[in-house]
Structure formats: structure tokens, C-alpha cells
Amino acid sequence: MDFDAYDLDPAIYDEAFLPDGAPRGHYRALHAAMREATPERFAAIKERINRSFAHESISFTLQEGDEAQERIIPVDCVPRILAATEWRELEAGLSQRLAALNRFLSDIYSGGRIVADGVIPADMVRGCPHYRLAMRGVEVPRGVYAAICGSDIVRTKHGYQVLEDNLRTPSGVAYMVANRKAVKAGLRRLYRRCRVREVEHYGRLLLETLTELAPHGRPDPTIVVLTPGVYNAAFYEHMFLANEIGAALVEGRDLLVNDGAVYMRSTAGLRRVDVIYRRVDDDFLDPLEFRPDSLLGVPGLMHAYKLGNVAIANAPGSGVADDKSVYAYVPDMIRYYLGEEPLLANVETYLCRRPRDLEYTLDNLANLVVKRVGESGGYGMLIGPGATPAERAEYANAVRANPADFVSQPVLALSRSPCFIDGKPAPRHVDLRPFVLQGGQTRMVPGAFCRVALREGSLVVNSSQGGGGKDVWVLADAPGEEP
């Protein structure tokens, strides 16, 4: 294959190539392998990956109107490569960020110092739809509210930036591991030559993290993965995670609370549960505490949790820390709680709750990305340059009606990475979602779920909006590497 038609835009950072067209140091082996290969070989690899995903039912559920459709997540067969120095930068910055976010959550559900000191507005915290009064004064194991965090990282010509943090029920790690297994199988010789660091041990690190959160320091706790059920968009991942850590995959009806403890129904009778890795949203966790109409949760679960008889990861109420308005204050949290400068920058963010930011947003809708603070998955978002005047006018009316529900950000020139499209290499926009685990210590596997906007020119990488996935190869230290 040749790269003669590969488009390099001087305004966009290319992950694989320098502005003069030469491959970056850590991409040289891949570049050489692609130049030597025929399009038919990469087409065969791509087909093999698609078959393996279909065979293993590696899918997500796409909601279209009132109908839910099961889709196999599209995977590009060309890996994205990170040099060891790049990974160390991300690892340090994300560890710092999660430490501050956990300190923030612990603070707002106890003394609220950060609010009292005027660092963040009180109404932004206590008025956040994810703030849970039921968590006030609750002691969580090791002070860890968010044991699992998946932060979205983008790169522009100005470097890496955090686009958002996901602390409620972060998803995508199963695709990270599945992408690795599939792409590694197709490029074994190149994989060994590049000295790629492994990610398949994520399940072991997750198990160690959850074990450290078990009540009363139980060394061999009973852990379950709580799922909303087979119709959830991420059900494949729930099955994957339960299998990886040797835990039972349960629904709310499989659990009960008796005498302040949680038990799992099984063919052998009741078994006490110590740790719940929950993939059910707060509102549905406990009908006695939150939504009374919930059929997905466990009546009395919060009572057992408050007594310290069961651990829940992530803790209810963690969503305050991934609210898109609160996100703008994370650099201030790092300075406030840790006394350090942020190692990773935020994307410039305008809070429409502020009159000046609201005015700026409405005046510049055609050049901004506008998001609802509580949405995820690419829903409820306006990408100004790609919207029609009518769509922008309708969205502006929604922003005026409830400014505090919106934030805006500049349209970023996301970096691009080579993909195998229509039989040849072509650049597509990408982001990264690494996963950070926090228990008694901080853990990360050297890799991430790379999301890719497969449609030419698109900046939307979410699988629910037509995006796909890529394997991420983090290289071991090697002489001469450079980003």
C-alpha cells in the first residue's frame, strides 16, 4: 500500500506523520509494514476482526427512536501508537486528576470546604442533578468514591487535553481488550517487533482494586457485577467484566437485603455480597431511596451501604464530578486539594449559566460545540459548523430557556490517525479513553479505548453516533523514540 493520497493538513496534528510527511519515530515500523503489505492483506485482517467480533457478539445497543438495534462495533485494523514518553505523561496527569476528583467528592458530601472557600459555586454542586443527599455523611471505603474512571483525551497541535471525565458508569474497557486481541492476532509479527505493552491483565487489576474496597478488609470478598439487563447498551461489557474478575453477573432481582446486609440468591441458597460493581444508574439503584418505580435496583441497598456492610463502585453520587459544568473547575480542584498545577489541560469551556458566557455562546453558535451538562454518548449536542441555521436557531431557544443546562467549547481540530478505508490508508479523527483504577493504590493498564470518527470529516467519535474503535499500542521504552 502507498500513502501517496494520504491527506496531511497542516492545521491538524497527525498521530503518525510529521508535517513534512516523514513518519514519526514510533510509527516507523508500522509505516514500513503497511507500505510492504497489499491492500488485500489488510482487507483480510479487517474481515477477520469483524468476524471475530460478530462471533463473540461484541456489540452495543443503538437507540433509534423507540427501537433499540444491536450493532457490532466497527473496528479499524490499523493501531494507534503511543510512545512510552507520551504514555507516562498521560498516566501521571490522569492519576493526578482522579486523586483530586475523589477528594472533591469526599469534600462535598462532608464538610464542603471547597464551596465554603468560594472555589466552586454552591448551587453548581448541590443543584447538580447527580448530587445525592443520601450520600451526605456516608463513609466510603478508603475515601474512594470513583474506583473506575474513564477520561476522554483529545490531542490538537497544542498537545493533549481532557475533554471530559466519566465517573458514573464508565464504559469501553471491554472494547479496549477485544480490539487488542483481534488486532494482535492479525499483526503478530509487527506486534512483537514493536514491543507493545499488554492490556489483557485489566481484569486482574480491577479485581485487586475492588478487593481493596471490601468492607472490614475481607481478603477474599464476594464481588458481583450489577447490570440493568440484556437490553442495556453495554450489556456485552457487563458480561465481559464479570467473567474477567470471576464475579457473578446479577440483576437487581438476584439480590436482597436482610438485617442490613446484601445477599445473592443462588441455587445453593443465599450468599453474602461484599462488593457491588454496579452498572446501574443512581436513580435506579434502590427504590426505597431513589426512584420508587425502579425495577432494576435492590430495595434497602443504600441502608446496607450506609452501615458499611457492602461497598459500591462507583459510589452513588459520583456523577457530580463528571457534570460538564463541574468539569470546568477540575484544574482548580487539583490546585486546591493537591497543591499542584494540572499536568493535563482542560478544553476551554464556557458556562452558559454565566451571562457573559451565554452571550458569547449565542453569538458564536456557528463556531462552537454546545452540550447539555448531564448528557453523554454524544446525545444532546450541537456541533455548530455542521448544523443548519434552523437547527442552530432551535438549539439557541433551548439554551435561552435554561442556560445552566448548557456549556460550550470551541470546535477542536482533533488529531488524526491512519485508518484502512476503502482499500487504502486515510486519516480519521480520534480520541482516547484510558481507564484509571483507584483502590488502595492507583492502577492503569498501558492502553486505552481509541474511538475513531470513521466518516470522512466527522469529529464525532461516539459509537452511538457512527464512530468506531481502534487498538492502542503503547510501546516499551526504546532508543530514539519521539512523539
C-alpha positions as CSV (number, residue, x, y, z in Angstrom):
1,M,0.0,0.0,0.0
2,D,1.2,3.5,-0.6
3,F,0.4,6.8,1.2
4,D,0.5,9.0,-1.9
5,A,-3.1,10.0,-1.5
6,Y,-2.9,10.4,2.3
7,D,-4.0,13.9,3.2
8,L,-1.9,15.8,5.6
9,D,-3.5,19.0,6.8
10,P,-1.0,21.5,8.4
11,A,-3.7,22.7,10.8
12,I,-4.3,19.2,12.2
13,Y,-1.9,17.1,14.2
14,D,-1.3,13.7,12.6
15,E,-0.5,10.9,15.0
16,A,1.7,9.0,12.5
17,F,3.3,11.7,10.4
18,L,5.4,14.8,10.8
19,P,4.3,17.9,8.8
20,D,6.9,17.1,6.1
21,G,5.3,13.6,5.5
22,A,8.0,11.6,7.3
23,P,6.7,9.0,9.8
24,R,7.1,9.8,13.5
25,G,9.8,7.7,15.2
26,H,7.4,5.4,17.0
27,Y,5.4,4.8,13.8
28,R,8.2,3.8,11.5
29,A,7.8,0.1,11.9
30,L,4.0,0.2,11.2
31,H,4.5,2.6,8.3
32,A,7.1,0.2,6.7
33,A,4.8,-2.8,7.3
34,M,1.9,-1.0,5.7
35,R,3.9,0.0,2.7
36,E,5.1,-3.5,2.2
37,A,1.6,-5.0,2.5
38,T,-1.0,-5.3,-0.1
39,P,-4.5,-3.8,0.3
40,E,-5.8,-7.4,0.2
41,R,-3.8,-8.4,3.3
42,F,-5.2,-5.5,5.4
43,A,-8.7,-6.2,4.0
44,A,-8.3,-9.8,5.2
45,I,-7.2,-8.7,8.6
46,K,-10.2,-6.3,8.8
47,E,-12.6,-9.1,7.7
48,R,-11.1,-11.4,10.3
49,I,-11.6,-8.8,13.1
50,N,-15.2,-8.2,12.0
51,R,-15.9,-12.0,12.0
52,S,-14.4,-12.4,15.5
53,F,-16.5,-9.5,16.9
54,A,-19.6,-11.0,15.3
55,H,-18.8,-14.5,16.6
56,E,-18.2,-13.2,20.2
57,S,-21.2,-10.8,20.0
58,I,-19.1,-7.8,20.8
59,S,-21.7,-5.3,20.3
60,F,-23.5,-2.2,21.6
61,T,-27.2,-1.2,21.5
62,L,-28.1,1.8,19.4
63,Q,-31.3,3.6,20.3
64,E,-33.1,4.9,17.2
65,G,-36.4,6.5,18.2
66,D,-38.4,3.9,20.1
67,E,-36.4,1.0,18.7
68,A,-33.1,-0.5,20.0
69,Q,-30.8,-2.1,17.5
70,E,-27.9,-4.4,18.3
71,R,-24.8,-3.3,16.4
72,I,-21.3,-4.8,16.1
73,I,-18.9,-2.0,16.9
74,P,-16.8,-1.2,13.8
75,V,-13.1,-1.6,14.3
76,D,-10.3,-0.2,12.3
77,C,-7.4,-2.6,11.9
78,V,-4.6,0.0,11.9
79,P,-3.5,0.5,15.5
80,R,-2.8,3.9,17.0
81,I,0.6,4.0,18.6
82,L,1.8,5.9,21.6
83,A,5.5,6.3,22.6
84,A,6.5,5.4,26.1
85,T,7.1,9.1,27.0
86,E,3.6,10.1,25.8
87,W,2.0,7.4,28.0
88,R,3.9,8.5,31.1
89,E,2.6,12.0,30.5
90,L,-1.0,10.7,30.3
91,E,-0.6,8.3,33.2
92,A,0.7,11.0,35.6
93,G,-1.9,13.5,34.5
94,L,-4.9,11.2,34.8
95,S,-3.7,9.8,38.2
96,Q,-3.4,13.3,39.5
97,R,-6.9,14.2,38.1
98,L,-8.6,11.2,39.7
99,A,-7.0,11.9,43.1
100,A,-8.4,15.4,43.0
101,L,-11.9,14.2,41.9
102,N,-12.1,11.7,44.7
103,R,-11.0,14.4,47.2
104,F,-13.7,16.7,45.7
105,L,-16.4,14.1,46.1
106,S,-15.4,13.3,49.7
107,D,-15.5,17.0,50.5
108,I,-18.9,17.9,49.0
109,Y,-20.5,15.0,50.9
110,S,-19.0,16.0,54.2
111,G,-17.7,19.5,55.1
112,G,-18.0,21.2,51.7
113,R,-14.8,23.2,52.2
114,I,-14.3,23.9,48.5
115,V,-17.7,25.5,48.4
116,A,-17.3,27.5,51.6
117,D,-13.9,28.8,50.3
118,G,-15.6,30.0,47.1
119,V,-13.7,27.9,44.7
120,I,-16.8,26.4,43.1
121,P,-20.4,27.8,43.4
122,A,-22.6,26.1,45.9
123,D,-25.6,25.9,43.6
124,M,-23.5,24.2,40.9
125,V,-22.7,21.4,43.3
126,R,-25.9,21.0,45.3
127,G,-28.1,21.8,42.3
128,C,-26.4,19.2,40.1
129,P,-28.9,16.5,39.2
130,H,-26.3,13.9,40.2
131,Y,-25.8,15.2,43.7
132,R,-27.3,12.7,46.2
133,L,-28.5,14.0,49.6
134,A,-28.5,10.3,50.6
135,M,-24.7,10.3,50.5
136,R,-24.2,13.2,53.0
137,G,-22.0,11.9,55.8
138,V,-21.6,8.4,54.3
139,E,-18.1,7.0,54.9
140,V,-17.0,5.2,51.8
141,P,-14.2,2.6,51.8
142,R,-10.7,4.3,51.7
143,G,-12.4,7.6,50.8
144,V,-12.7,6.3,47.2
145,Y,-16.0,7.4,45.5
146,A,-14.8,6.8,42.0
147,A,-12.9,3.5,41.8
148,I,-13.1,3.4,38.0
149,C,-12.7,6.4,35.8
150,G,-12.6,6.7,32.0
151,S,-11.5,10.2,30.9
152,D,-11.7,11.2,27.3
153,I,-8.5,12.7,26.0
154,V,-8.0,14.6,22.7
155,R,-4.9,15.9,21.1
156,T,-4.5,19.0,19.0
157,K,-1.4,20.8,17.7
158,H,-1.3,22.3,21.2
159,G,-0.9,18.9,23.0
160,Y,-3.2,16.6,25.0
161,Q,-6.3,17.9,26.7
162,V,-9.0,16.3,28.8
163,L,-12.4,16.6,27.0
164,E,-14.5,15.1,29.9
165,D,-14.4,12.7,32.8
166,N,-16.7,9.7,33.1
167,L,-17.2,8.6,36.7
168,R,-20.8,7.3,36.9
169,T,-20.6,4.0,34.9
170,P,-17.7,4.5,32.5
171,S,-17.8,2.1,29.6
172,G,-15.5,0.9,26.8
173,V,-12.8,-1.1,28.6
174,A,-14.2,-4.4,27.1
175,Y,-13.7,-2.9,23.6
176,M,-10.2,-1.9,24.5
177,V,-9.3,-5.6,25.4
178,A,-11.3,-7.0,22.4
179,N,-9.6,-4.6,20.0
180,R,-6.2,-5.7,21.3
181,K,-6.9,-9.5,20.9
182,A,-8.3,-9.1,17.4
183,V,-5.6,-6.7,16.0
184,K,-2.8,-8.6,17.8
185,A,-3.9,-11.8,16.1
186,G,-3.8,-10.2,12.7
187,L,-0.4,-8.4,13.1
188,R,1.5,-10.8,15.4
189,R,5.0,-10.3,13.9
190,L,4.7,-6.5,13.9
191,Y,3.3,-6.6,17.4
192,R,6.3,-8.4,18.7
193,R,8.7,-6.2,16.7
194,C,7.2,-3.0,18.2
195,R,7.5,-4.3,21.8
196,V,3.9,-3.4,22.7
197,R,2.9,-3.3,26.3
198,E,0.0,-5.6,27.3
199,V,-3.5,-4.6,28.4
200,E,-5.2,-8.0,28.8
201,H,-4.4,-8.0,32.6
202,Y,-7.0,-5.2,33.2
203,G,-9.3,-7.8,34.8
204,R,-6.7,-8.7,37.4
205,L,-6.1,-5.0,38.3
206,L,-9.8,-4.4,38.5
207,L,-10.2,-7.4,40.9
208,E,-7.4,-6.1,43.1
209,T,-9.0,-2.7,43.2
210,L,-12.4,-4.0,44.1
211,T,-11.0,-6.3,46.7
212,E,-9.2,-3.4,48.4
213,L,-12.6,-1.7,48.8
214,A,-14.3,-4.7,50.5
215,P,-15.8,-3.9,54.0
216,H,-13.7,-4.8,57.0
217,G,-10.7,-5.7,54.8
218,R,-12.1,-9.1,53.8
219,P,-9.3,-10.8,51.8
220,D,-11.5,-12.9,49.6
221,P,-14.7,-10.9,49.2
222,T,-17.8,-11.9,47.2
223,I,-18.0,-9.5,44.3
224,V,-20.9,-9.1,41.9
225,V,-21.4,-7.1,38.7
226,L,-24.9,-5.5,38.8
227,T,-26.4,-5.0,35.4
228,P,-29.7,-3.4,34.3
229,G,-30.1,-6.5,32.0
230,V,-29.7,-7.7,28.4
231,Y,-31.3,-4.6,26.9
232,N,-28.7,-2.2,28.2
233,A,-26.4,-0.7,25.5
234,A,-23.3,-2.0,27.3
235,F,-24.5,-5.5,28.3
236,Y,-21.7,-7.2,26.4
237,E,-19.2,-5.3,28.6
238,H,-21.1,-6.3,31.8
239,M,-20.7,-9.9,30.8
240,F,-17.1,-9.4,29.9
241,L,-16.2,-7.7,33.2
242,A,-17.9,-10.3,35.3
243,N,-16.0,-13.1,33.5
244,E,-12.7,-11.2,33.8
245,I,-12.9,-10.9,37.6
246,G,-14.7,-14.2,38.3
247,A,-17.8,-12.5,39.6
248,A,-21.5,-13.3,39.3
249,L,-23.4,-11.1,36.8
250,V,-26.6,-10.2,38.6
251,E,-29.7,-8.1,38.1
252,G,-31.5,-6.3,41.0
253,R,-33.9,-9.2,41.4
254,D,-31.0,-11.6,42.2
255,L,-30.1,-9.6,45.3
256,L,-31.9,-8.9,48.6
257,V,-31.1,-7.0,51.8
258,N,-31.6,-8.8,55.1
259,D,-30.7,-7.4,58.5
260,G,-28.6,-4.7,57.0
261,A,-26.5,-6.9,54.7
262,V,-26.8,-7.8,51.0
263,Y,-27.2,-11.3,49.8
264,M,-27.2,-13.0,46.4
265,R,-29.8,-15.7,45.5
266,S,-28.2,-18.8,44.2
267,T,-29.0,-22.5,43.7
268,A,-27.1,-23.2,46.8
269,G,-29.1,-20.6,48.8
270,L,-28.2,-17.1,49.9
271,R,-24.6,-15.9,49.7
272,R,-23.5,-12.6,51.3
273,V,-22.2,-10.0,48.9
274,D,-19.3,-7.7,49.9
275,V,-18.7,-5.6,46.8
276,I,-21.0,-4.5,44.0
277,Y,-19.5,-3.2,40.8
278,R,-22.6,-1.5,39.6
279,R,-23.5,-0.6,36.0
280,V,-27.0,0.7,37.0
281,D,-27.5,4.4,37.2
282,D,-28.0,6.0,40.7
283,D,-31.7,6.7,40.1
284,F,-32.5,3.0,39.8
285,L,-30.2,1.5,42.5
286,D,-32.6,1.5,45.4
287,P,-36.4,2.2,45.0
288,L,-36.6,2.9,48.7
289,E,-34.0,5.8,48.4
290,F,-34.3,7.0,44.8
291,R,-36.9,6.3,42.2
292,P,-39.7,4.3,43.8
293,D,-40.7,2.8,40.4
294,S,-37.4,1.2,39.7
295,L,-37.4,-2.5,39.0
296,L,-33.7,-2.6,38.3
297,G,-32.3,-2.0,41.8
298,V,-32.3,-3.6,45.2
299,P,-34.7,-2.3,48.0
300,G,-32.7,-1.4,51.1
301,L,-29.3,-1.4,49.3
302,M,-28.5,2.1,50.5
303,H,-29.3,1.2,54.1
304,A,-26.7,-1.7,53.9
305,Y,-24.3,0.7,52.2
306,K,-24.6,3.3,54.9
307,L,-24.0,0.7,57.5
308,G,-20.7,-0.2,55.8
309,N,-21.8,-3.7,55.1
310,V,-21.3,-3.6,51.4
311,A,-19.1,-1.5,49.0
312,I,-20.5,0.0,45.8
313,A,-18.2,1.0,42.9
314,N,-18.6,3.6,41.8
315,A,-20.3,5.2,44.8
316,P,-23.7,6.8,44.3
317,G,-23.4,10.5,43.7
318,S,-20.1,10.2,41.9
319,G,-21.8,11.8,38.9
320,V,-21.3,15.3,40.3
321,A,-17.7,15.0,39.3
322,D,-18.4,14.3,35.7
323,D,-21.0,17.0,35.2
324,K,-19.9,19.1,32.3
325,S,-20.2,22.4,34.2
326,V,-18.2,21.0,37.2
327,Y,-15.6,19.8,34.7
328,A,-14.5,23.4,34.1
329,Y,-13.4,23.6,37.8
330,V,-11.2,20.4,37.8
331,P,-7.9,22.4,37.4
332,D,-8.9,24.5,40.4
333,M,-9.7,21.3,42.3
334,I,-6.2,20.0,41.6
335,R,-4.6,23.2,42.9
336,Y,-7.0,23.3,45.9
337,Y,-6.7,19.7,47.1
338,L,-3.3,18.7,45.9
339,G,-1.4,22.0,45.8
340,E,-0.1,21.1,42.3
341,E,-0.5,22.5,38.8
342,P,-2.6,20.4,36.5
343,L,-0.5,18.1,34.3
344,L,-3.2,17.8,31.7
345,A,-5.1,20.8,30.4
346,N,-8.9,21.2,30.1
347,V,-10.5,22.2,26.9
348,E,-11.6,25.9,27.1
349,T,-15.2,25.8,28.4
350,Y,-17.9,28.5,28.5
351,L,-20.6,28.0,31.2
352,C,-23.9,29.4,29.8
353,R,-25.0,30.0,33.4
354,R,-22.7,33.0,33.3
355,P,-24.3,35.9,31.4
356,R,-21.1,36.8,29.6
357,D,-20.5,33.1,28.5
358,L,-24.2,32.8,27.5
359,E,-23.9,35.9,25.3
360,Y,-20.7,34.6,23.7
361,T,-22.2,31.2,23.1
362,L,-25.3,32.6,21.4
363,D,-23.3,35.0,19.3
364,N,-20.9,32.2,18.1
365,L,-23.1,29.1,17.8
366,A,-21.9,28.5,14.3
367,N,-18.3,28.0,15.6
368,L,-18.9,26.1,18.8
369,V,-19.8,22.7,20.2
370,V,-22.7,23.1,22.7
371,K,-23.5,20.3,25.1
372,R,-26.1,19.6,27.8
373,V,-24.3,19.3,31.1
374,G,-25.9,15.9,32.1
375,E,-25.8,14.1,28.7
376,S,-23.3,11.6,27.5
377,G,-22.7,9.4,24.4
378,G,-22.8,12.3,22.0
379,Y,-26.5,13.0,22.6
380,G,-28.0,16.4,23.2
381,M,-25.1,18.1,21.5
382,L,-24.9,20.8,18.8
383,I,-21.8,20.9,16.5
384,G,-22.2,24.5,15.2
385,P,-20.3,24.3,11.9
386,G,-22.2,21.1,10.9
387,A,-25.6,22.4,11.9
388,T,-28.2,24.2,9.7
389,P,-29.3,27.7,10.5
390,A,-32.7,26.3,11.6
391,E,-31.0,23.7,13.9
392,R,-28.9,26.4,15.5
393,A,-31.9,28.7,16.0
394,E,-33.9,25.9,17.7
395,Y,-30.9,25.0,19.9
396,A,-30.4,28.6,20.8
397,N,-34.0,28.8,22.1
398,A,-33.3,25.8,24.3
399,V,-30.1,27.4,25.7
400,R,-32.0,30.7,26.4
401,A,-34.7,28.8,28.2
402,N,-32.3,27.1,30.6
403,P,-28.8,28.5,30.4
404,A,-27.4,26.5,33.3
405,D,-28.1,23.3,31.5
406,F,-25.5,24.0,28.8
407,V,-21.8,24.6,28.2
408,S,-20.0,25.4,25.0
409,Q,-16.5,24.7,23.8
410,P,-14.5,25.6,20.7
411,V,-14.6,23.2,17.8
412,L,-11.3,21.3,18.2
413,A,-9.1,20.2,15.4
414,L,-8.8,16.7,16.8
415,S,-5.7,14.8,15.8
416,R,-6.0,12.3,13.0
417,S,-4.6,8.8,12.8
418,P,-4.2,6.5,9.7
419,C,-7.1,4.1,9.1
420,F,-7.7,1.4,6.5
421,I,-10.7,2.9,4.5
422,D,-11.9,1.6,1.1
423,G,-8.7,-0.3,0.5
424,K,-6.2,2.4,1.3
425,P,-4.7,4.4,4.2
426,A,-6.8,7.5,5.1
427,P,-6.7,9.9,8.1
428,R,-9.6,10.0,10.5
429,H,-10.1,12.0,13.7
430,V,-9.5,10.1,17.0
431,D,-9.7,10.4,20.8
432,L,-8.6,8.2,23.7
433,R,-10.3,6.8,26.7
434,P,-7.8,5.4,29.2
435,F,-9.1,3.8,32.4
436,V,-7.8,4.7,35.8
437,L,-8.5,2.4,38.8
438,Q,-8.4,3.7,42.4
439,G,-8.4,1.5,45.5
440,G,-5.6,1.3,48.0
441,Q,-3.4,2.5,45.1
442,T,-3.8,3.8,41.6
443,R,-3.6,1.4,38.7
444,M,-3.7,1.7,34.9
445,V,-3.0,-0.7,32.1
446,P,-0.9,0.9,29.4
447,G,-3.6,1.3,26.8
448,A,-7.0,2.8,26.1
449,F,-10.1,2.5,24.0
450,C,-9.4,4.7,21.0
451,R,-12.5,6.0,19.4
452,V,-12.4,7.0,15.7
453,A,-14.8,9.1,13.6
454,L,-15.0,6.7,10.6
455,R,-17.0,9.1,8.4
456,E,-14.7,11.4,6.5
457,G,-14.6,14.9,8.0
458,S,-16.6,13.9,11.0
459,L,-15.5,14.9,14.5
460,V,-18.0,12.7,16.4
461,V,-16.2,9.6,17.6
462,N,-19.0,8.1,19.7
463,S,-20.1,4.6,18.6
464,S,-23.7,5.7,19.1
465,Q,-23.1,8.4,16.5
466,G,-21.4,6.4,13.8
467,G,-17.9,6.1,15.3
468,G,-15.8,3.0,15.7
469,G,-12.8,1.7,17.7
470,K,-9.0,1.2,17.3
471,D,-6.4,-0.7,19.2
472,V,-3.9,1.4,21.0
473,W,-0.3,0.3,21.2
474,V,1.8,1.8,24.0
475,L,5.4,1.0,23.3
476,A,8.0,0.0,25.8
477,D,10.9,2.4,26.2
478,A,13.1,2.2,23.1
479,P,16.1,4.2,21.9
480,G,15.3,7.1,19.6
481,E,11.6,7.2,20.3
482,E,9.9,10.6,19.8
483,P,6.3,11.8,19.8
